[in-house]
Amino acid sequence: MKKQAISNLAQEKILVLGLAVTGMSVVKCLNQQGIKLTINDITPIDENEAAQMAKAAGNRVITGDHPVEILADGYTLLVKNPGIPYSNPMVVEALRLGIPVVTDVELAGRLSQAPLIAITGSNGKTTTTTMTSQILRAADQPGHKSFVGGNIGIPLLEVVTQAGDGDRIVCELSSFQLKGTQEFKPHIAAITNIFPAHLDYHGSIEDYINSKWQITSNQTAEDYLIVNADQDDLVQLLPTSQAQIIPFSRKIKLDQGAYYDEANQGFYFNSELVMTKADLALPGGHNIENALVAIAIAKLLDIDNVIIKTVLSQFHGVAHRLQFVDQINQRLFYNDSKATNNEATITALSSFNQDLIWLAGGLDRGSKLDVLLPYLDHVQTMVVFGENQADFIALASQAGINQVIQARDVAQAVGLAYQISQAGDAILLSPASASWDQYPNFEVRGQVFIDAVNQLKEEIES
């Protein structure tokens, strides 16, 4: 890690707001450098193993509430868990006092010796990050390693502590993480797309877009920004970036950048044929876009086409994203729990040509579901669950879907869906909603679906 950055942080009086996995990564990283912290977490310490560990390591730990008065004690930096909203009283008071509020990603950017390849977007960022990291790892040379982290499971600070200046770090970043950055500067940044999402957190689409755009705010002419040329909202923002712009498109041919030619099903970078659609294992137009971003990053790093083709021909996707789970009596079960917004579910619904039983619902974030109407032709039945199931019932009525079944939760929805299914049906979990009304995250929700399918199969076949 950068010694000067560590020295600078050692001069700060730092308050960490919120523990969980990300907060603990901040505590461990800075404690390892001899920097002690004040930590505030809402869960009482007798129920909070992470807080107990942090206290045992010599940090000041305050739990059970958010005592804003402590901010007057001379704190110069507040590092918050990305999921904590800006309406939190500690955040509001810190900003009022002029105390910078950042996330772990900001610290990771300051400390990293390895160049950062940062990927964000409303949809596709996990798949794109995984594709990219696998290509880079396949191209690793002795003494040089590629790492992956961020919003994809491993906190970015944890990765930064392992990577040296000859290595590379691929990171998936959310709008929550990017909103809390100030000096963050990836060498290569990519934005897969932007659609309205997380408006309950951001308050407006403008704040959401601005948070995503933070990924390029400190880039210079030595850096690269890969951006979706098929989205006018993104194209209009390009003059505000100082980076070299690398567009990608699956609609138009580009002299510079990455594009897909439907006529010959070729993937091109700077007019060079890199691979064809036959080399891409994942189906769907959205995965063409994901592959274009991964190809663009790989070619900027001079990775051979053979390596790119080999990896993408063997890559079959990530968990919880249109993941095929199993087949039971000619019924196909698909887990798309990662679809937490309308656009992700549109992608899923558009991927099927057979009759669908659609499992949907979750946290009510005020999303307008009528945008889904044009994509419901194959949906024969809906099984709805969660806080916003009434909204999905209304959607079914608009769409002329006559059979709508209410379920207590995802596990019950699986059994109900099977009971009314017929051979040849696809049973699709694609909630178009966040999970937090019933589950801690979309991964847990997806695993509940997988476990329910496995249990159903065991019961039927026993």
C-alpha positions as a Markdown table, in Angstrom:
| # | Residue | x | y | z |
|---|---|---|---|---|
| 1 | Met | 0.0 | 0.0 | 0.0 |
| 2 | Lys | 1.1 | 3.6 | -0.6 |
| 3 | Lys | 3.1 | 4.7 | 2.4 |
| 4 | Gln | 2.3 | 8.4 | 2.0 |
| 5 | Ala | -1.4 | 7.7 | 1.9 |
| 6 | Ile | -1.1 | 5.7 | 5.1 |
| 7 | Ser | 0.9 | 8.5 | 6.7 |
| 8 | Asn | -1.8 | 11.0 | 5.6 |
| 9 | Leu | -4.6 | 8.8 | 7.1 |
| 10 | Ala | -2.6 | 8.5 | 10.3 |
| 11 | Gln | -3.0 | 12.3 | 10.8 |
| 12 | Glu | -6.8 | 12.1 | 10.5 |
| 13 | Lys | -9.2 | 11.5 | 13.4 |
| 14 | Ile | -11.5 | 8.9 | 11.8 |
| 15 | Leu | -15.0 | 7.8 | 12.7 |
| 16 | Val | -16.2 | 4.5 | 11.1 |
| 17 | Leu | -20.0 | 4.4 | 10.9 |
| 18 | Gly | -21.5 | 0.9 | 10.6 |
| 19 | Leu | -19.6 | -2.3 | 10.8 |
| 20 | Ala | -20.8 | -5.4 | 8.9 |
| 21 | Val | -18.3 | -6.8 | 6.4 |
| 22 | Thr | -17.3 | -3.5 | 4.8 |
| 23 | Gly | -16.9 | -1.7 | 8.0 |
| 24 | Met | -14.8 | -4.4 | 9.5 |
| 25 | Ser | -12.5 | -4.3 | 6.4 |
| 26 | Val | -11.9 | -0.6 | 7.1 |
| 27 | Val | -11.1 | -1.4 | 10.8 |
| 28 | Lys | -8.8 | -4.3 | 10.0 |
| 29 | Cys | -6.9 | -2.4 | 7.3 |
| 30 | Leu | -6.3 | 0.8 | 9.2 |
| 31 | Asn | -5.6 | -1.1 | 12.5 |
| 32 | Gln | -2.9 | -3.1 | 10.7 |
| 33 | Gln | -1.2 | 0.2 | 9.8 |
| 34 | Gly | -1.3 | 1.3 | 13.5 |
| 35 | Ile | -4.3 | 3.6 | 13.0 |
| 36 | Lys | -6.8 | 3.4 | 15.8 |
| 37 | Leu | -10.4 | 4.5 | 15.2 |
| 38 | Thr | -13.7 | 5.4 | 16.7 |
| 39 | Ile | -16.5 | 3.1 | 15.6 |
| 40 | Asn | -20.3 | 3.7 | 15.8 |
| 41 | Asp | -22.7 | 0.8 | 15.1 |
| 42 | Ile | -26.4 | 0.6 | 15.9 |
| 43 | Thr | -26.4 | -3.0 | 17.2 |
| 44 | Pro | -25.6 | -3.2 | 21.0 |
| 45 | Ile | -22.2 | -4.5 | 21.8 |
| 46 | Asp | -23.4 | -7.6 | 23.7 |
| 47 | Glu | -25.1 | -8.7 | 20.4 |
| 48 | Asn | -22.4 | -7.4 | 18.1 |
| 49 | Glu | -19.4 | -9.8 | 17.6 |
| 50 | Ala | -17.7 | -7.4 | 15.2 |
| 51 | Ala | -17.9 | -4.5 | 17.7 |
| 52 | Gln | -16.5 | -6.7 | 20.4 |
| 53 | Met | -13.5 | -7.6 | 18.1 |
| 54 | Ala | -13.0 | -4.0 | 17.2 |
| 55 | Lys | -12.9 | -3.0 | 20.9 |
| 56 | Ala | -10.5 | -5.8 | 21.8 |
| 57 | Ala | -8.2 | -4.4 | 19.1 |
| 58 | Gly | -8.0 | -1.1 | 21.0 |
| 59 | Asn | -10.5 | 1.0 | 19.1 |
| 60 | Arg | -13.1 | 3.2 | 20.7 |
| 61 | Val | -16.5 | 1.6 | 20.1 |
| 62 | Ile | -19.9 | 3.2 | 20.6 |
| 63 | Thr | -23.0 | 1.0 | 20.0 |
| 64 | Gly | -26.8 | 1.1 | 20.4 |
| 65 | Asp | -27.5 | 4.5 | 19.0 |
| 66 | His | -26.0 | 7.4 | 17.0 |
| 67 | Pro | -24.8 | 10.1 | 19.4 |
| 68 | Val | -24.3 | 13.0 | 17.0 |
| 69 | Glu | -22.7 | 15.1 | 19.8 |
| 70 | Ile | -19.4 | 13.1 | 19.5 |
| 71 | Leu | -18.8 | 14.6 | 16.1 |
| 72 | Ala | -17.8 | 17.8 | 17.9 |
| 73 | Asp | -14.8 | 16.0 | 19.2 |
| 74 | Gly | -12.6 | 17.0 | 16.3 |
| 75 | Tyr | -13.2 | 14.2 | 13.8 |
| 76 | Thr | -11.8 | 15.0 | 10.4 |
| 77 | Leu | -13.1 | 12.0 | 8.4 |
| 78 | Leu | -16.2 | 9.8 | 8.6 |
| 79 | Val | -16.1 | 6.5 | 6.8 |
| 80 | Lys | -19.6 | 5.1 | 6.4 |
| 81 | Asn | -20.9 | 1.7 | 5.4 |
| 82 | Pro | -22.2 | 2.2 | 1.8 |
| 83 | Gly | -25.7 | 1.0 | 2.7 |
| 84 | Ile | -26.2 | 3.6 | 5.4 |
| 85 | Pro | -28.3 | 6.4 | 3.9 |
| 86 | Tyr | -27.4 | 10.0 | 3.9 |
| 87 | Ser | -30.4 | 10.7 | 6.0 |
| 88 | Asn | -28.7 | 9.0 | 8.9 |
| 89 | Pro | -28.3 | 11.6 | 11.7 |
| 90 | Met | -24.6 | 11.0 | 12.0 |
| 91 | Val | -24.1 | 11.6 | 8.3 |
| 92 | Val | -26.3 | 14.7 | 8.3 |
| 93 | Glu | -24.5 | 16.2 | 11.3 |
| 94 | Ala | -21.0 | 15.4 | 9.8 |
| 95 | Leu | -21.9 | 17.1 | 6.6 |
| 96 | Arg | -23.3 | 20.1 | 8.5 |
| 97 | Leu | -20.0 | 20.4 | 10.3 |
| 98 | Gly | -18.0 | 20.1 | 7.1 |
| 99 | Ile | -16.5 | 16.7 | 7.9 |
| 100 | Pro | -15.9 | 14.7 | 4.7 |
| 101 | Val | -18.1 | 11.6 | 4.4 |
| 102 | Val | -16.6 | 8.7 | 2.4 |
| 103 | Thr | -16.9 | 5.0 | 1.8 |
| 104 | Asp | -14.3 | 2.2 | 1.9 |
| 105 | Val | -13.8 | 2.6 | -1.9 |
| 106 | Glu | -12.3 | 6.1 | -1.4 |
| 107 | Leu | -9.7 | 4.7 | 1.1 |
| 108 | Ala | -9.0 | 1.8 | -1.2 |
| 109 | Gly | -8.3 | 4.2 | -4.1 |
| 110 | Arg | -5.9 | 6.2 | -1.9 |
| 111 | Leu | -4.0 | 3.2 | -0.6 |
| 112 | Ser | -3.8 | 0.9 | -3.7 |
| 113 | Gln | -0.5 | 0.4 | -5.3 |
| 114 | Ala | -2.1 | -1.7 | -8.1 |
| 115 | Pro | -4.0 | 0.0 | -10.9 |
| 116 | Leu | -7.7 | -0.2 | -10.5 |
| 117 | Ile | -10.2 | -1.4 | -13.2 |
| 118 | Ala | -13.6 | -0.2 | -11.9 |
| 119 | Ile | -16.9 | -1.4 | -13.3 |
| 120 | Thr | -20.3 | 0.1 | -12.5 |
| 121 | Gly | -23.8 | 0.2 | -14.0 |
| 122 | Ser | -27.4 | -0.5 | -13.2 |
| 123 | Asn | -27.3 | -4.0 | -14.7 |
| 124 | Gly | -24.6 | -6.3 | -15.9 |
| 125 | Lys | -21.8 | -5.1 | -13.7 |
| 126 | Thr | -21.4 | -8.4 | -11.7 |
| 127 | Thr | -21.3 | -10.5 | -14.9 |
| 128 | Thr | -19.0 | -8.1 | -16.6 |
| 129 | Thr | -16.7 | -7.9 | -13.6 |
| 130 | Thr | -16.5 | -11.7 | -13.4 |
| 131 | Met | -15.9 | -12.0 | -17.2 |
| 132 | Thr | -13.1 | -9.4 | -17.0 |
| 133 | Ser | -11.4 | -10.9 | -13.9 |
| 134 | Gln | -11.4 | -14.4 | -15.5 |
| 135 | Ile | -9.8 | -13.0 | -18.7 |
| 136 | Leu | -7.2 | -11.1 | -16.8 |
| 137 | Arg | -6.4 | -14.1 | -14.6 |
| 138 | Ala | -6.0 | -16.3 | -17.6 |
| 139 | Ala | -3.5 | -13.8 | -18.9 |
| 140 | Asp | -1.5 | -13.4 | -15.7 |
| 141 | Gln | 2.3 | -13.7 | -15.9 |
| 142 | Pro | 4.7 | -14.9 | -13.2 |
| 143 | Gly | 5.0 | -12.3 | -10.5 |
| 144 | His | 1.9 | -10.4 | -11.6 |
| 145 | Lys | -1.6 | -11.3 | -10.4 |
| 146 | Ser | -5.1 | -10.1 | -11.1 |
| 147 | Phe | -7.5 | -9.6 | -8.1 |
| 148 | Val | -11.2 | -9.0 | -7.9 |
| 149 | Gly | -13.3 | -7.3 | -5.2 |
| 150 | Gly | -15.7 | -4.6 | -4.3 |
| 151 | Asn | -19.4 | -5.0 | -4.5 |
| 152 | Ile | -18.9 | -8.6 | -5.8 |
| 153 | Gly | -18.2 | -10.1 | -2.4 |
| 154 | Ile | -14.7 | -9.3 | -1.2 |
| 155 | Pro | -14.3 | -5.7 | 0.3 |
| 156 | Leu | -12.0 | -3.7 | -1.9 |
| 157 | Leu | -9.8 | -2.7 | 1.0 |
| 158 | Glu | -9.1 | -6.3 | 1.7 |
| 159 | Val | -8.0 | -6.8 | -1.9 |
| 160 | Val | -5.8 | -3.7 | -1.9 |
| 161 | Thr | -3.8 | -5.0 | 1.1 |
| 162 | Gln | -2.9 | -8.1 | -1.0 |
| 163 | Ala | -2.0 | -6.5 | -4.3 |
| 164 | Gly | 1.3 | -4.9 | -5.3 |
| 165 | Asp | 2.2 | -2.4 | -7.9 |
| 166 | Gly | 2.8 | -5.1 | -10.5 |
| 167 | Asp | -0.7 | -6.5 | -10.1 |
| 168 | Arg | -4.2 | -5.5 | -11.3 |
| 169 | Ile | -7.4 | -5.1 | -9.4 |
| 170 | Val | -10.8 | -5.5 | -11.1 |
| 171 | Cys | -13.6 | -4.1 | -8.9 |
| 172 | Glu | -17.4 | -3.9 | -9.1 |
| 173 | Leu | -18.7 | -0.7 | -7.6 |
| 174 | Ser | -22.3 | 0.4 | -6.7 |
| 175 | Ser | -23.8 | 3.8 | -6.7 |
| 176 | Phe | -23.8 | 3.6 | -2.9 |
| 177 | Gln | -20.0 | 3.1 | -2.9 |
| 178 | Leu | -19.3 | 5.7 | -5.6 |
| 179 | Lys | -21.4 | 8.5 | -4.0 |
| 180 | Gly | -18.9 | 8.4 | -1.1 |
| 181 | Thr | -15.8 | 9.0 | -3.2 |
| 182 | Gln | -13.7 | 12.2 | -3.5 |
| 183 | Glu | -10.3 | 11.4 | -5.0 |
| 184 | Phe | -11.0 | 7.9 | -6.4 |
| 185 | Lys | -9.3 | 7.5 | -9.7 |
| 186 | Pro | -9.4 | 4.1 | -11.6 |
| 187 | His | -7.0 | 3.7 | -14.5 |
| 188 | Ile | -9.8 | 2.0 | -16.5 |
| 189 | Ala | -13.5 | 2.8 | -15.7 |
| 190 | Ala | -16.5 | 1.2 | -17.3 |
| 191 | Ile | -20.2 | 2.0 | -17.1 |
| 192 | Thr | -22.4 | -0.8 | -18.5 |
| 193 | Asn | -25.6 | 1.2 | -18.5 |
| 194 | Ile | -27.8 | 3.5 | -16.4 |
| 195 | Phe | -31.5 | 3.0 | -15.6 |
| 196 | Pro | -33.5 | 4.4 | -12.7 |
| 197 | Ala | -32.7 | 2.4 | -9.6 |
| 198 | His | -32.2 | 2.9 | -5.8 |
| 199 | Leu | -34.2 | 6.1 | -5.9 |
| 200 | Asp | -35.3 | 5.4 | -2.3 |
| 201 | Tyr | -31.6 | 5.9 | -1.3 |
| 202 | His | -30.6 | 8.6 | -3.8 |
| 203 | Gly | -33.8 | 10.6 | -3.7 |
| 204 | Ser | -33.7 | 11.4 | -7.4 |
| 205 | Ile | -32.5 | 10.0 | -10.7 |
| 206 | Glu | -30.1 | 12.9 | -11.0 |
| 207 | Asp | -28.3 | 12.0 | -7.8 |
| 208 | Tyr | -28.2 | 8.3 | -8.9 |
| 209 | Ile | -26.6 | 9.2 | -12.2 |
| 210 | Asn | -24.2 | 11.7 | -10.6 |
| 211 | Ser | -23.1 | 9.0 | -8.2 |
| 212 | Lys | -22.4 | 6.6 | -11.0 |
| 213 | Trp | -20.5 | 9.3 | -12.9 |
| 214 | Gln | -18.2 | 9.7 | -9.9 |
| 215 | Ile | -16.2 | 6.8 | -11.3 |
| 216 | Thr | -14.6 | 9.1 | -13.9 |
| 217 | Ser | -14.6 | 12.4 | -12.0 |
| 218 | Asn | -10.9 | 12.3 | -11.2 |
| 219 | Gln | -9.7 | 10.5 | -14.3 |
| 220 | Thr | -7.1 | 12.2 | -16.6 |
| 221 | Ala | -6.1 | 11.8 | -20.2 |
| 222 | Glu | -3.9 | 8.9 | -19.1 |
| 223 | Asp | -7.0 | 6.9 | -18.1 |
| 224 | Tyr | -9.8 | 5.3 | -20.0 |
| 225 | Leu | -13.6 | 5.4 | -19.7 |
| 226 | Ile | -15.6 | 2.6 | -21.4 |
| 227 | Val | -19.2 | 3.7 | -21.9 |
| 228 | Asn | -22.3 | 2.5 | -23.5 |
| 229 | Ala | -22.7 | 4.5 | -26.8 |
| 230 | Asp | -26.3 | 3.2 | -27.1 |
| 231 | Gln | -27.5 | 5.2 | -24.2 |
| 232 | Asp | -28.0 | 8.9 | -24.9 |
| 233 | Asp | -28.0 | 9.9 | -21.2 |
| 234 | Leu | -24.4 | 8.6 | -20.9 |
| 235 | Val | -23.3 | 10.0 | -24.3 |
| 236 | Gln | -24.4 | 13.5 | -23.2 |
| 237 | Leu | -22.2 | 13.3 | -20.1 |
| 238 | Leu | -19.0 | 12.4 | -22.0 |
| 239 | Pro | -17.7 | 16.0 | -22.4 |
| 240 | Thr | -17.4 | 16.2 | -18.6 |
| 241 | Ser | -14.9 | 13.3 | -18.5 |
| 242 | Gln | -11.2 | 14.0 | -19.0 |
| 243 | Ala | -10.4 | 10.3 | -19.7 |
| 244 | Gln | -9.9 | 8.8 | -23.1 |
| 245 | Ile | -13.4 | 7.6 | -24.2 |
| 246 | Ile | -13.8 | 4.0 | -25.4 |
| 247 | Pro | -17.4 | 3.6 | -26.6 |
| 248 | Phe | -19.1 | 0.2 | -27.0 |
| 249 | Ser | -22.3 | -0.6 | -28.9 |
| 250 | Arg | -24.3 | -3.6 | -30.1 |
| 251 | Lys | -26.3 | -1.3 | -32.5 |
| 252 | Ile | -23.7 | 0.6 | -34.5 |
| 253 | Lys | -20.3 | 0.0 | -36.0 |
| 254 | Leu | -17.5 | 2.0 | -34.5 |
| 255 | Asp | -14.1 | 2.9 | -35.9 |
| 256 | Gln | -12.8 | 3.2 | -32.4 |
| 257 | Gly | -14.0 | 1.1 | -29.5 |
| 258 | Ala | -15.9 | -2.2 | -29.2 |
| 259 | Tyr | -19.0 | -3.2 | -31.2 |
| 260 | Tyr | -21.0 | -6.2 | -32.2 |
| 261 | Asp | -22.0 | -6.7 | -35.8 |
| 262 | Glu | -25.3 | -8.5 | -36.1 |
| 263 | Ala | -24.7 | -9.3 | -39.7 |
| 264 | Asn | -21.7 | -11.6 | -39.2 |
| 265 | Gln | -22.2 | -12.0 | -35.4 |
| 266 | Gly | -18.7 | -10.6 | -34.8 |
| 267 | Phe | -17.2 | -8.8 | -31.8 |
| 268 | Tyr | -14.8 | -6.1 | -32.8 |
| 269 | Phe | -12.4 | -3.8 | -31.1 |
| 270 | Asn | -11.0 | -0.9 | -33.1 |
| 271 | Ser | -12.3 | -2.6 | -36.2 |
| 272 | Glu | -10.4 | -5.9 | -35.5 |
| 273 | Leu | -12.4 | -9.0 | -35.2 |
| 274 | Val | -11.8 | -10.5 | -31.8 |
| 275 | Met | -14.4 | -13.3 | -31.7 |
| 276 | Thr | -17.8 | -14.3 | -32.9 |
| 277 | Lys | -21.1 | -15.0 | -31.1 |
| 278 | Ala | -20.4 | -18.7 | -31.3 |
| 279 | Asp | -17.5 | -18.1 | -28.9 |
| 280 | Leu | -19.8 | -16.6 | -26.3 |
| 281 | Ala | -21.3 | -19.2 | -24.0 |
| 282 | Leu | -23.9 | -16.9 | -22.4 |
| 283 | Pro | -27.1 | -16.3 | -24.3 |
| 284 | Gly | -29.0 | -12.9 | -24.5 |
| 285 | Gly | -28.4 | -9.5 | -25.9 |
| 286 | His | -27.5 | -8.1 | -22.5 |
| 287 | Asn | -24.5 | -10.6 | -22.4 |
| 288 | Ile | -23.3 | -9.3 | -25.7 |
| 289 | Glu | -23.0 | -5.9 | -24.1 |
| 290 | Asn | -21.3 | -7.4 | -21.0 |
| 291 | Ala | -18.8 | -9.2 | -23.3 |
| 292 | Leu | -18.1 | -6.0 | -25.2 |
| 293 | Val | -17.0 | -4.3 | -22.0 |
| 294 | Ala | -14.8 | -7.2 | -21.0 |
| 295 | Ile | -13.3 | -7.3 | -24.5 |
| 296 | Ala | -12.6 | -3.6 | -24.4 |
| 297 | Ile | -10.8 | -3.8 | -21.1 |
| 298 | Ala | -8.8 | -6.8 | -22.2 |
| 299 | Lys | -7.7 | -5.2 | -25.5 |
| 300 | Leu | -6.7 | -2.0 | -23.6 |
| 301 | Leu | -4.4 | -4.3 | -21.6 |
| 302 | Asp | -3.0 | -6.0 | -24.8 |
| 303 | Ile | -4.5 | -9.4 | -24.0 |
| 304 | Asp | -4.4 | -11.9 | -26.8 |
| 305 | Asn | -7.7 | -12.7 | -28.6 |
| 306 | Val | -7.2 | -16.4 | -28.1 |
| 307 | Ile | -7.3 | -15.9 | -24.3 |
| 308 | Ile | -10.4 | -13.8 | -24.6 |
| 309 | Lys | -12.2 | -16.3 | -26.7 |
| 310 | Thr | -11.2 | -19.3 | -24.6 |
| 311 | Val | -12.5 | -17.6 | -21.4 |
| 312 | Leu | -15.7 | -16.4 | -22.8 |
| 313 | Ser | -16.5 | -19.7 | -24.4 |
| 314 | Gln | -16.2 | -21.4 | -21.0 |
| 315 | Phe | -17.9 | -18.7 | -18.9 |
| 316 | His | -21.5 | -19.8 | -18.0 |
| 317 | Gly | -22.6 | -16.9 | -15.8 |
| 318 | Val | -22.8 | -15.9 | -12.1 |
| 319 | Ala | -25.1 | -17.1 | -9.4 |
| 320 | His | -28.5 | -15.4 | -9.1 |
| 321 | Arg | -28.4 | -13.9 | -12.5 |
| 322 | Leu | -30.6 | -15.9 | -14.9 |
| 323 | Gln | -29.0 | -19.0 | -13.2 |
| 324 | Phe | -30.5 | -22.3 | -14.3 |
| 325 | Val | -31.1 | -24.3 | -11.1 |
| 326 | Asp | -32.7 | -27.6 | -12.1 |
| 327 | Gln | -35.4 | -29.4 | -14.1 |
| 328 | Ile | -38.3 | -31.2 | -12.4 |
| 329 | Asn | -40.7 | -33.2 | -14.5 |
| 330 | Gln | -39.9 | -31.1 | -17.6 |
| 331 | Arg | -40.3 | -27.8 | -15.6 |
| 332 | Leu | -37.2 | -25.6 | -15.7 |
| 333 | Phe | -36.3 | -23.4 | -12.7 |
| 334 | Tyr | -34.3 | -20.2 | -13.1 |
| 335 | Asn | -32.9 | -18.0 | -10.3 |
| 336 | Asp | -32.7 | -14.3 | -11.2 |
| 337 | Ser | -32.8 | -13.0 | -7.7 |
| 338 | Lys | -30.2 | -10.3 | -8.7 |
| 339 | Ala | -33.0 | -8.6 | -10.7 |
| 340 | Thr | -33.7 | -5.9 | -8.1 |
| 341 | Asn | -35.1 | -3.4 | -10.6 |
| 342 | Asn | -37.4 | -3.3 | -13.6 |
| 343 | Glu | -34.7 | -3.2 | -16.3 |
| 344 | Ala | -33.0 | -6.4 | -15.0 |
| 345 | Thr | -36.3 | -8.2 | -15.0 |
| 346 | Ile | -37.1 | -7.0 | -18.5 |
| 347 | Thr | -33.8 | -8.6 | -19.6 |
| 348 | Ala | -34.9 | -11.9 | -17.9 |
| 349 | Leu | -38.4 | -11.9 | -19.4 |
| 350 | Ser | -37.0 | -11.1 | -22.8 |
| 351 | Ser | -34.8 | -14.2 | -22.7 |
| 352 | Phe | -37.6 | -16.8 | -22.8 |
| 353 | Asn | -39.8 | -18.0 | -25.7 |
| 354 | Gln | -41.8 | -20.6 | -23.7 |
| 355 | Asp | -44.6 | -20.2 | -21.2 |
| 356 | Leu | -43.5 | -18.6 | -18.0 |
| 357 | Ile | -44.6 | -18.8 | -14.4 |
| 358 | Trp | -43.1 | -15.6 | -13.0 |
| 359 | Leu | -42.2 | -15.2 | -9.3 |
| 360 | Ala | -42.0 | -11.5 | -8.3 |
| 361 | Gly | -42.2 | -9.1 | -5.4 |
| 362 | Gly | -40.2 | -7.7 | -2.5 |
| 363 | Leu | -39.4 | -4.3 | -1.0 |
| 364 | Asp | -41.7 | -1.5 | -2.1 |
| 365 | Arg | -39.5 | 1.3 | -3.4 |
| 366 | Gly | -42.1 | 3.1 | -5.4 |
| 367 | Ser | -41.0 | 1.7 | -8.7 |
| 368 | Lys | -43.5 | 2.0 | -11.6 |
| 369 | Leu | -44.2 | -1.5 | -12.8 |
| 370 | Asp | -46.1 | -0.6 | -15.9 |
| 371 | Val | -42.8 | -0.5 | -17.9 |
| 372 | Leu | -42.9 | -4.3 | -17.7 |
| 373 | Leu | -46.2 | -4.6 | -19.6 |
| 374 | Pro | -44.7 | -5.0 | -23.1 |
| 375 | Tyr | -42.6 | -8.0 | -21.9 |
| 376 | Leu | -45.3 | -10.2 | -20.3 |
| 377 | Asp | -46.5 | -12.0 | -23.4 |
| 378 | His | -45.1 | -15.4 | -22.3 |
| 379 | Val | -46.2 | -15.0 | -18.6 |
| 380 | Gln | -49.1 | -17.4 | -18.0 |
| 381 | Thr | -49.2 | -17.1 | -14.2 |
| 382 | Met | -47.7 | -14.9 | -11.6 |
| 383 | Val | -46.8 | -15.9 | -8.0 |
| 384 | Val | -46.3 | -12.8 | -5.9 |
| 385 | Phe | -44.7 | -12.3 | -2.5 |
| 386 | Gly | -43.3 | -9.5 | -0.4 |
| 387 | Glu | -44.3 | -6.0 | 0.6 |
| 388 | Asn | -45.3 | -4.8 | -2.8 |
| 389 | Gln | -47.3 | -7.8 | -4.0 |
| 390 | Ala | -50.4 | -5.7 | -4.4 |
| 391 | Asp | -48.6 | -3.7 | -7.1 |
| 392 | Phe | -47.8 | -6.9 | -9.0 |
| 393 | Ile | -51.4 | -8.0 | -8.7 |
| 394 | Ala | -52.5 | -4.7 | -10.3 |
| 395 | Leu | -49.8 | -5.2 | -13.0 |
| 396 | Ala | -51.3 | -8.7 | -13.8 |
| 397 | Ser | -54.7 | -7.2 | -14.2 |
| 398 | Gln | -53.4 | -4.6 | -16.6 |
| 399 | Ala | -51.6 | -7.3 | -18.6 |
| 400 | Gly | -54.7 | -9.6 | -18.7 |
| 401 | Ile | -52.9 | -12.3 | -16.7 |
| 402 | Asn | -55.8 | -14.2 | -15.1 |
| 403 | Gln | -54.0 | -16.4 | -12.7 |
| 404 | Val | -52.2 | -14.7 | -9.8 |
| 405 | Ile | -51.2 | -16.5 | -6.7 |
| 406 | Gln | -50.1 | -14.9 | -3.4 |
| 407 | Ala | -47.3 | -16.5 | -1.5 |
| 408 | Arg | -45.9 | -15.9 | 2.0 |
| 409 | Asp | -42.3 | -15.9 | 0.8 |
| 410 | Val | -40.0 | -17.3 | -1.9 |
| 411 | Ala | -39.9 | -20.8 | -0.5 |
| 412 | Gln | -43.7 | -21.1 | -0.6 |
| 413 | Ala | -43.8 | -19.5 | -4.0 |
| 414 | Val | -41.7 | -22.3 | -5.5 |
| 415 | Gly | -44.1 | -25.0 | -4.3 |
| 416 | Leu | -47.2 | -23.1 | -5.5 |
| 417 | Ala | -45.6 | -22.5 | -8.9 |
| 418 | Tyr | -44.9 | -26.1 | -9.3 |
| 419 | Gln | -48.4 | -27.1 | -8.4 |
| 420 | Ile | -50.0 | -25.1 | -11.2 |
| 421 | Ser | -47.2 | -25.7 | -13.8 |
| 422 | Gln | -47.3 | -27.9 | -16.9 |
| 423 | Ala | -44.5 | -29.8 | -18.6 |
| 424 | Gly | -42.4 | -27.4 | -20.7 |
| 425 | Asp | -43.0 | -24.4 | -18.4 |
| 426 | Ala | -40.2 | -22.2 | -17.1 |
| 427 | Ile | -40.5 | -21.1 | -13.5 |
| 428 | Leu | -38.6 | -17.8 | -13.2 |
| 429 | Leu | -37.7 | -16.0 | -10.0 |
| 430 | Ser | -37.0 | -12.4 | -11.2 |
| 431 | Pro | -38.4 | -10.2 | -8.4 |
| 432 | Ala | -38.0 | -6.7 | -10.0 |
| 433 | Ser | -37.6 | -5.6 | -6.3 |
| 434 | Ala | -35.1 | -5.4 | -3.6 |
| 435 | Ser | -35.0 | -8.2 | -1.0 |
| 436 | Trp | -34.8 | -6.3 | 2.2 |
| 437 | Asp | -38.4 | -6.6 | 3.3 |
| 438 | Gln | -37.8 | -10.4 | 3.9 |
| 439 | Tyr | -34.2 | -11.2 | 3.2 |
| 440 | Pro | -30.8 | -9.5 | 4.1 |
| 441 | Asn | -29.7 | -9.4 | 0.4 |
| 442 | Phe | -30.5 | -10.8 | -3.0 |
| 443 | Glu | -28.0 | -13.7 | -2.5 |
| 444 | Val | -29.9 | -15.0 | 0.5 |
| 445 | Arg | -33.2 | -14.7 | -1.4 |
| 446 | Gly | -31.7 | -16.6 | -4.4 |
| 447 | Gln | -30.3 | -19.3 | -2.1 |
| 448 | Val | -33.8 | -19.7 | -0.5 |
| 449 | Phe | -35.1 | -20.3 | -4.1 |
| 450 | Ile | -32.4 | -22.8 | -4.9 |
| 451 | Asp | -32.9 | -24.7 | -1.6 |
| 452 | Ala | -36.7 | -24.8 | -2.2 |
| 453 | Val | -36.2 | -26.2 | -5.7 |
| 454 | Asn | -33.8 | -28.8 | -4.4 |
| 455 | Gln | -36.1 | -29.8 | -1.6 |
| 456 | Leu | -39.1 | -30.0 | -4.0 |
| 457 | Lys | -37.1 | -32.3 | -6.3 |
| 458 | Glu | -36.1 | -34.5 | -3.4 |
| 459 | Glu | -39.7 | -34.8 | -2.2 |
| 460 | Ile | -41.0 | -35.6 | -5.7 |
| 461 | Glu | -38.4 | -38.2 | -6.6 |
| 462 | Ser | -38.2 | -39.9 | -3.2 |
